[in-house]
């Protein structure tokens, strides 16, 4: 069962000391324990603008993130508070409070840009907190958003015919929420009342003109509109008109806060709780606490190495860890459920193979649910090899249990026969017929023993073979028989032995066929679940591309309506590129379906284990359609 976390106080996640960003290992260990999907809300803004107070409100506490009452910035780096989601207990709410931007006491302002970029990368709801109104000065302070194209990469490499990397931001950037504090204006435009969202969208309209100053003024507006398709605005009145109360607002009883501020805060909290969805990477990869910890470490390591944080590289690193763990979990599931469902020895090999098929199907499903970006099916092949090896171990255990049980039972049943042989009971005239009757009774009694397992016949045949010399000796010494009768008896014994060997051979051939059929079934089950997973991933990619196209068409229409015809034309080529990409994705989906169908129709050949099948088919065929 997925587990969450409910911390009593925040902890520093990314430290910013001596102009160096460092991940706090204690915070990562906290995240590693969270197996639930996480809803990550980050807040950024200029220092001393009340960011921490808002985050404490989201945590349902007055105290937690440190509030400052002086001009000195209190929060350093990025602080984290993990709490149970108040309305969606299946998720963990991760609150990230960040160091105030623009602190004059900082030595290197570059870390402001990195903290801004990290907040965007880690969150699925990004809150920008500012004071007063949204005007040109405030937008100029948000120049960090214009640097994102230099600070974040979607892909590790870019082909010459691909779209600009920043065009990919829309597929994984968070929702953008602008919180305007101490708002003093009336929400009106041309003497008509407007909503908070309309106020924001009006502020983001481009300023007409082509000179460099206007272009620079428009750049933050363009970036916000292009990178963040889902935007929301909240305005807040001053919490209280008494300045002395503001110094320690966290200690102020709620009924002493401004009435409008209380309602606005509640509206803000309600929106965040209701609309914030689990953090999701491209192609629908859901982020858990453990995965979030890996992302933080990967991004910060990239920054400290002088590189640019890259989503594709981060997902690759994440996939290596998660897919290894997925193989282990799926393998453990198989072993545990095989042990629970099997009662050794089984009556037939097929009985064991039927249980194996059911447990393998479940194990593959576990792997498919937990794994992602296994483009070359390396981890799936690893799981197939592991399950095949474990299956053979269970078969061996089954054979050993059957053999041991049968040998014990046969020893008990044949005890009287063996004692008679030792006493020389059959070394008398007519002793051979008496011996045959006694041996036949042993066989009949052994046949009545239940649940002997798959080694029942082999153990019996070995026992009968061990009696061959004894029977010949008894036959030879039996003076009641003529030489002709002895020859006939010897011939009959040889014929029975040959028939028994043939029966044993038929059983072995039958079991060999059952094993081959089990391998074929395993291969087809892996193929079927892989096809289903790939189709889901393609569908997710197509939905992402459709969402991106819808966003680009909306922006293009806005550019035309606002009188920016050149920008409208510039976007035409980008939109055409995206449409071509969508067509390619749809064709690849169709080709993949045809490929799987052709594999399903292929004849299954005798291969020693699934490795030969997978290496030949998965590596060549699947890698080609996954490109």
C-alpha positions in Angstrom: 0.0 0.0 0.0 1.3 3.4 -0.9 2.5 5.5 2.0 2.5 9.2 2.5 4.1 11.6 5.0 2.9 14.2 7.5 5.9 16.3 8.7 5.4 18.4 11.8 7.8 21.1 10.5 9.5 22.1 7.2 13.0 21.0 6.3 15.5 22.5 3.9 15.5 20.6 0.6 18.1 22.6 -1.4 20.6 24.6 0.6 22.1 27.8 -0.8 25.3 28.5 1.1 28.4 30.3 -0.1 26.9 30.6 -3.6 26.6 26.8 -3.9 23.4 24.8 -4.2 23.4 21.5 -2.2 20.6 18.9 -1.8 20.0 18.1 1.9 20.2 14.3 2.2 17.9 14.3 5.2 15.1 15.8 3.0 15.8 13.3 0.3 15.3 10.4 2.8 12.0 11.9 3.8 10.9 11.9 0.2 12.1 8.3 -0.4 9.6 7.1 2.2 6.7 8.7 0.2 5.4 6.1 -2.3 2.2 8.1 -3.0 1.9 10.5 -5.9 2.8 14.0 -4.9 1.1 17.3 -5.5 4.0 19.9 -5.5 3.2 23.5 -4.9 6.1 26.0 -5.1 6.1 29.7 -4.4 8.6 32.3 -5.6 8.8 36.0 -5.5 10.7 39.0 -4.4 12.0 38.8 -0.8 9.9 40.1 2.1 6.6 39.7 0.2 4.8 37.2 2.5 5.4 34.0 0.5 6.0 31.9 3.6 2.7 33.0 5.2 0.7 31.8 2.2 2.5 28.4 2.3 1.8 28.0 6.0 -1.8 28.6 5.2 -1.7 25.8 2.6 -0.2 23.5 5.3 -3.1 24.5 7.6 -0.8 26.0 10.2 0.1 29.5 11.4 3.7 28.5 12.1 6.1 26.4 10.0 7.9 28.2 7.2 9.8 31.0 8.9 8.4 34.4 8.5 10.6 37.5 8.7 9.7 40.8 10.4 12.7 42.7 9.1 14.1 43.8 5.7 16.4 40.7 5.8 15.3 37.7 3.8 14.6 34.7 6.1 14.3 31.8 3.8 17.5 30.5 2.2 17.5 28.0 -0.6 14.3 25.9 -1.0 12.4 24.6 2.0 10.0 21.6 1.9 7.0 20.7 4.0 5.2 17.4 3.2 1.7 17.0 4.6 -1.3 14.8 3.9 -3.4 16.4 1.1 -6.4 17.9 3.0 -9.0 16.8 0.4 -7.2 14.0 -1.5 -5.7 11.6 1.0 -4.3 9.4 -1.7 -1.8 12.1 -2.5 0.9 13.8 -0.5 1.0 17.6 -0.6 4.6 18.9 -1.0 5.0 22.6 -0.3 8.2 24.4 -1.5 9.0 27.8 0.0 11.8 29.5 -1.8 14.5 32.1 -1.0 13.3 35.6 -1.8 14.4 36.9 -5.2 16.4 40.1 -5.5 17.9 40.2 -2.0 20.5 42.9 -2.1 22.7 41.1 0.4 23.4 38.2 -1.9 26.8 37.9 -3.5 25.8 36.1 -6.7 22.3 36.7 -8.1 22.7 33.7 -10.5 21.4 31.4 -7.8 18.1 33.3 -7.9 17.7 32.2 -11.5 18.5 28.6 -10.6 16.1 28.6 -7.7 13.4 30.0 -10.0 14.2 27.3 -12.6 14.2 24.5 -10.0 10.8 25.6 -8.7 9.4 25.4 -12.2 10.9 22.0 -12.8 9.9 20.5 -9.5 6.3 21.8 -9.1 3.0 21.1 -10.8 1.6 24.4 -9.4 3.9 27.4 -9.5 2.8 30.4 -7.5 4.4 33.8 -8.2 4.0 36.2 -5.3 4.2 40.0 -5.8 3.1 43.2 -4.1 0.8 46.0 -5.2 -0.3 45.6 -8.8 0.9 43.9 -12.0 2.6 46.7 -13.8 5.7 47.1 -16.0 8.0 47.3 -13.0 6.7 44.1 -11.5 6.9 42.4 -14.9 10.5 43.6 -15.2 11.3 42.0 -11.9 10.0 38.7 -13.4 12.9 38.6 -15.9 13.8 35.2 -14.5 11.0 33.7 -16.7 12.9 35.0 -19.8 16.0 33.1 -18.7 14.3 29.7 -18.6 15.2 29.0 -22.2 18.9 29.2 -21.1 18.4 27.3 -17.8 16.2 24.4 -18.8 16.4 21.9 -21.6 13.5 19.5 -22.6 15.8 17.2 -24.7 19.4 16.3 -24.4 20.0 16.9 -28.1 18.1 18.7 -30.8 17.8 17.6 -34.4 18.2 20.3 -37.0 14.6 19.8 -38.2 13.0 19.8 -34.8 11.1 22.6 -33.1 12.8 24.9 -30.7 13.4 23.2 -27.4 11.4 25.9 -25.5 8.3 24.9 -27.4 8.4 21.6 -25.5 8.1 23.5 -22.1 4.3 23.6 -22.4 4.2 19.8 -22.1 5.8 19.6 -18.7 5.7 23.1 -17.1 3.4 23.6 -14.1 0.2 25.6 -13.8 1.0 29.3 -13.2 -0.7 31.1 -10.3 0.0 34.8 -9.7 -0.8 36.0 -6.2 -0.9 39.8 -5.9 -0.6 40.9 -2.3 -1.8 44.2 -0.8 -3.8 44.9 -3.9 -5.2 48.5 -3.8 -6.9 48.9 -7.2 -10.5 48.2 -8.3 -10.9 45.3 -10.6 -12.1 47.4 -13.5 -11.2 47.9 -17.1 -12.7 50.7 -19.1 -15.1 51.3 -16.2 -16.3 47.7 -16.5 -15.8 45.1 -13.8 -13.3 42.3 -14.6 -12.3 39.1 -12.9 -8.8 38.5 -11.4 -8.0 36.2 -14.3 -9.0 38.9 -16.8 -6.9 41.4 -14.9 -3.9 39.1 -15.3 -4.5 38.4 -19.0 -4.9 42.1 -19.7 -1.5 42.8 -18.0 0.1 40.1 -20.2 -1.0 41.7 -23.4 1.9 42.8 -25.6 2.7 46.4 -25.8 2.5 47.7 -29.5 5.8 48.8 -31.0 9.0 47.5 -32.4 11.8 49.3 -30.7 14.2 47.4 -28.4 12.8 48.8 -25.2 9.3 47.6 -26.1 10.6 44.3 -27.2 12.4 43.8 -23.8 9.2 44.9 -22.0 7.2 42.3 -23.9 9.6 39.4 -23.4 8.3 38.4 -19.9 4.8 38.6 -21.2 5.5 36.4 -24.2 7.4 33.8 -22.1 4.5 33.5 -19.5 1.9 33.2 -22.2 4.0 30.7 -24.2 5.4 28.5 -21.4 2.4 28.4 -19.0 -0.9 27.6 -20.8 -2.9 27.3 -17.6 -2.9 30.6 -15.7 -4.8 31.9 -12.6 -4.7 35.1 -10.6 -5.6 35.9 -7.0 -5.6 39.3 -5.5 -5.3 39.9 -1.7 -6.2 42.9 0.4 -3.8 43.9 3.1 -4.2 41.4 6.0 -4.6 44.1 8.5 -4.4 47.9 8.6 -2.4 47.9 11.8 1.3 47.8 11.0 2.3 46.5 14.4 0.1 43.4 13.8 1.8 42.7 10.5 5.2 42.2 12.3 3.8 39.0 13.9 0.9 38.1 11.6 1.4 34.4 12.3 0.3 35.0 15.9 -2.7 37.1 15.0 -6.1 35.4 15.7 -8.0 34.8 12.4 -10.9 37.0 13.5 -8.6 40.0 13.7 -7.5 39.6 10.1 -9.2 41.7 7.4 -12.5 40.0 6.4 -11.7 40.3 2.7 -8.3 38.9 3.2 -9.7 35.9 5.0 -12.1 35.2 2.2 -9.4 35.7 -0.5 -7.1 33.3 1.4 -9.8 30.7 1.6 -10.5 31.1 -2.1 -6.8 30.6 -2.8 -6.5 27.5 -0.7 -9.6 26.0 -2.1 -8.4 26.5 -5.7 -5.0 24.9 -4.9 -6.5 21.9 -3.1 -9.2 21.3 -5.7 -7.3 22.0 -9.0 -3.7 20.9 -8.2 -3.1 17.5 -9.8 -0.2 15.0 -9.0 3.1 16.0 -10.4 3.4 14.4 -13.8 6.3 14.3 -16.3 6.0 13.9 -20.0 4.0 11.0 -21.4 2.1 10.6 -18.2 4.8 9.6 -15.8 3.5 10.2 -12.3 5.9 11.5 -9.7 6.0 9.9 -6.2 8.0 11.3 -3.3 10.9 9.0 -4.1 10.9 10.1 -7.7 10.8 13.7 -6.7 13.9 13.2 -4.6 15.8 11.7 -7.6 14.7 14.7 -9.7 16.0 17.2 -7.2 19.4 15.5 -7.0 19.7 15.1 -10.7 18.8 18.7 -11.5 21.1 20.2 -8.7 24.0 17.9 -9.8 23.6 19.2 -13.3 23.7 22.8 -12.1 26.8 22.2 -10.0 28.6 20.5 -12.8 28.1 23.6 -15.0 25.4 21.9 -17.2 21.8 22.9 -17.8 19.1 20.8 -16.1 17.5 18.6 -18.8 14.2 16.9 -18.3 15.1 14.0 -20.7 18.3 13.3 -18.9 16.5 13.4 -15.5 13.8 11.0 -16.7 16.5 8.7 -18.0 18.3 8.7 -14.6 14.9 8.2 -12.9 14.0 5.4 -15.3 17.2 3.5 -14.6 16.5 3.5 -10.8 12.7 2.9 -11.1 12.9 0.2 -13.7 15.5 -1.8 -11.7 13.2 -1.5 -8.7 10.2 -2.5 -10.9 12.0 -5.7 -12.0 12.7 -6.5 -8.4 9.1 -5.9 -7.2 7.7 -7.9 -10.1 10.1 -10.7 -9.5 9.3 -10.7 -5.8 5.6 -10.7 -6.6 6.1 -13.8 -8.8 8.1 -15.7 -6.1 5.7 -14.9 -3.3 2.5 -15.8 -5.2 4.0 -18.9 -6.6 5.0 -20.0 -3.1 1.5 -19.2 -1.8 -0.5 -20.9 -4.5 1.6 -24.0 -5.1 1.3 -27.1 -2.9 4.3 -29.3 -3.8 4.3 -31.7 -5.3 1.7 -31.0 -7.9 0.0 -33.9 -9.6 1.1 -32.8 -13.1 3.6 -30.4 -14.6 0.7 -28.6 -16.3 -0.8 -27.8 -12.9 2.4 -25.9 -11.9 2.7 -24.2 -15.3 -0.9 -22.9 -15.0 0.0 -21.3 -11.7 3.2 -20.0 -13.2 1.3 -18.4 -16.1 -1.1 -16.6 -13.7 1.7 -15.4 -11.5 3.8 -14.3 -14.4 0.9 -12.4 -15.9 0.5 -10.5 -12.6 4.2 -9.9 -12.3 4.4 -8.4 -15.8 1.5 -6.2 -14.9 3.3 -5.0 -11.8 6.4 -4.2 -13.9 4.4 -2.4 -16.6 2.7 -0.2 -14.0 5.9 0.8 -12.3 8.3 1.0 -15.3 8.7 3.7 -17.9 11.1 4.7 -20.7 12.3 1.1 -21.1 12.7 1.9 -24.8 15.0 -1.1 -25.6 13.1 -3.5 -23.3 16.3 -4.2 -21.4 14.5 -4.3 -18.1 11.6 -6.3 -19.4 14.0 -8.9 -20.9 15.7 -9.0 -17.5 12.4 -9.7 -15.9 11.6 -12.4 -18.4 15.0 -14.1 -17.8 14.5 -13.8 -14.0 11.0 -15.3 -14.1 12.1 -18.1 -16.4 14.9 -19.0 -14.0 12.6 -18.9 -11.0 10.1 -21.1 -12.9 12.8 -23.7 -13.5 13.7 -23.5 -9.8 10.1 -24.2 -8.9 9.9 -27.1 -11.4 13.1 -28.6 -9.8 11.7 -28.1 -6.3 8.5 -29.8 -7.5 10.4 -32.7 -9.0 12.5 -33.1 -5.8 9.4 -33.0 -3.6 7.7 -35.6 -5.8 10.7 -37.9 -5.9 11.3 -37.7 -2.2 7.6 -38.4 -1.4 7.3 -41.2 -3.9 10.5 -42.9 -2.7 9.3 -42.7 0.9 5.9 -44.2 0.0 7.3 -46.9 -2.2 9.8 -47.9 0.4 6.9 -48.4 2.9 4.8 -50.3 0.4 7.7 -52.6 -0.8 8.9 -53.3 2.7 7.2 -56.7 2.9 8.5 -57.6 -0.6 12.1 -56.7 0.3 12.0 -58.6 3.5 10.7 -61.7 1.7 13.6 -61.4 -0.8 16.0 -61.1 2.1 14.6 -64.2 3.8 14.8 -66.2 0.6 11.0 -66.7 0.5 11.0 -66.8 -3.3 14.0 -69.2 -3.6 11.7 -72.3 -3.8 9.9 -74.1 -6.6 7.1 -71.8 -7.9 8.8 -68.9 -6.2 9.0 -66.8 -9.4 5.2 -66.7 -9.7 4.9 -65.9 -6.1 7.4 -63.0 -6.6 5.5 -61.7 -9.6 2.3 -61.6 -7.6 4.0 -59.8 -4.7 5.6 -57.2 -7.1 2.3 -56.7 -8.8 0.7 -55.9 -5.4 3.4 -53.4 -4.7 2.6 -51.7 -8.0 -1.1 -51.7 -7.3 -0.8 -50.3 -3.8 1.6 -47.6 -5.1 -0.9 -46.6 -7.8 -3.5 -45.9 -5.1 -1.2 -43.4 -3.3 -2.6 -39.9 -3.9 -0.7 -36.7 -4.9 2.5 -38.5 -5.8 3.5 -35.8 -8.3 5.3 -35.8 -11.6 8.1 -38.2 -10.6 5.7 -41.0 -9.7 6.3 -43.0 -12.8 10.0 -42.4 -12.9 10.4 -43.5 -9.2 8.4 -46.7 -9.9 10.4 -47.5 -13.1 13.7 -47.0 -11.2 12.4 -49.4 -8.5 11.4 -52.0 -11.1 14.7 -51.7 -12.8 16.4 -52.4 -9.4 14.4 -55.6 -9.3 15.5 -56.9 -12.7 18.6 -58.8 -11.4 16.7 -60.1 -8.4 13.9 -61.3 -10.7 16.3 -63.0 -13.1 18.0 -64.8 -10.1 14.6 -66.0 -8.8 13.6 -67.1 -12.3 16.8 -68.9 -12.9 16.6 -70.9 -9.6 12.9 -71.8 -9.9 13.0 -75.6 -10.4 9.3 -75.7 -11.0 9.7 -74.1 -14.4 11.0 -75.7 -17.5 13.7 -74.0 -19.6 11.0 -73.0 -22.1 8.8 -71.5 -19.5 11.8 -69.6 -18.1 12.6 -68.3 -21.6 9.0 -67.1 -22.0 9.0 -65.5 -18.6 12.3 -63.7 -19.4 10.9 -62.5 -22.7 7.8 -61.2 -21.1 9.8 -59.3 -18.4 12.0 -57.7 -21.1 8.8 -56.7 -23.1 7.3 -55.1 -19.9 10.5 -53.3 -19.2 10.6 -51.9 -22.8 7.0 -50.8 -22.5 7.7 -49.1 -19.3 10.7 -47.3 -20.9 8.4 -46.2 -23.7 5.8 -44.9 -21.3 8.5 -42.9 -19.4 9.8 -41.5 -22.7 6.2 -40.4 -23.7 5.8 -38.7 -20.4 9.1 -36.8 -20.8 8.2 -35.8 -24.3 4.8 -34.5 -23.1 6.4 -32.5 -20.4 8.9 -31.1 -22.8 6.0 -30.0 -25.1 4.3 -28.4 -22.1 7.4 -26.4 -21.3 7.7 -25.2 -24.8 4.0 -24.2 -24.8 4.6 -22.4 -21.5 7.5 -20.4 -23.0 5.3 -19.5 -26.0 2.6 -18.4 -23.7 5.1 -16.3 -21.7 6.4 -14.7 -24.8 2.9 -13.8 -26.0 1.9 -12.5 -22.6 4.9 -10.2 -22.5 4.3 -9.1 -26.0 0.6 -8.4 -25.3 1.2 -6.3 -22.2 4.1 -4.4 -23.9 1.8 -3.6 -26.8 -0.9 -2.3 -24.5 1.6 -0.2 -22.6 3.2 1.2 -25.8 -0.3 2.1 -27.1 -1.0 4.0 -23.9 2.3 5.9 -24.1 1.6 6.8 -27.7 -1.9 8.0 -26.8 -0.4 10.1 -24.0 2.1 11.6 -26.5 -0.6 12.3 -29.0 -2.7 14.0 -26.2 0.3 16.1 -25.2 0.9 17.1 -28.8 -2.8 18.0 -29.3 -2.7 20.1 -26.1 0.4 21.8 -27.4 -1.2 22.5 -30.8 -4.3 23.9 -29.2 -2.2 26.2 -27.0 -0.1 27.4 -30.0 -3.2 28.1 -32.1 -4.7 30.0 -29.2 -1.6 32.2 -28.9 -1.4 32.7 -32.7 -5.0 33.9 -32.7 -4.3 36.2 -29.9 -1.3 37.7 -31.7 -3.5 38.3 -34.7 -6.2 39.9 -32.6 -3.7 42.1 -30.8 -2.3 43.4 -34.1 1.0 41.4 -34.1 0.9 40.0 -37.7 4.6 39.3 -37.9 4.4 37.1 -34.8 1.3 35.4 -36.2 3.3 34.5 -39.3 6.3 33.4 -37.3 4.2 30.9 -35.5 2.8 29.4 -38.7 6.0 27.4 -39.4 6.2 26.1 -35.8 2.6 25.0 -35.9 3.2 23.2 -39.2 6.2 21.4 -37.7 4.1 20.3 -34.8 1.3 19.0 -37.1 3.9 17.0 -39.0 5.2 15.6 -35.7 1.7 14.6 -34.8 1.2 12.8 -38.1 4.5 11.0 -37.6 3.4 9.9 -34.1 0.1 8.6 -35.5 1.9 6.7 -38.3 4.3 5.1 -35.7 1.3 4.0 -33.7 -0.2 2.3 -36.7 3.2 0.7 -37.6 3.6 -0.5 -34.1 0.2 -2.2 -34.2 1.0 -3.9 -37.5 4.4 -5.0 -36.1 2.8 -6.6 -33.0 0.2 -8.3 -35.1 2.9 -9.8 -37.3 4.8 -11.0 -34.2 1.7 -12.6 -32.8 1.3 -14.6 -36.1 4.9 -15.8 -36.1 5.6 -19.4 -35.5 7.1 -20.2 -32.1 10.4 -22.1 -32.6 12.2 -24.2 -30.1 14.6 -21.8 -28.4 16.5 -22.6 -25.1 14.7 -20.2 -22.9 13.1 -16.9 -23.7 16.4 -15.1 -24.0 16.9 -16.1 -27.7 13.3 -15.0 -28.6 13.5 -11.7 -26.8 17.0 -10.8 -28.0 16.1 -11.5 -31.6 12.6 -10.0 -31.7 12.5 -7.4 -29.0 15.9 -5.8 -29.6 15.6 -5.5 -33.4 11.9 -5.0 -34.0 10.8 -3.0 -31.0 13.8 -0.7 -30.9 13.0 0.3 -34.5 9.4 1.3 -33.7 10.3 3.0 -30.5 12.7 5.6 -32.1 
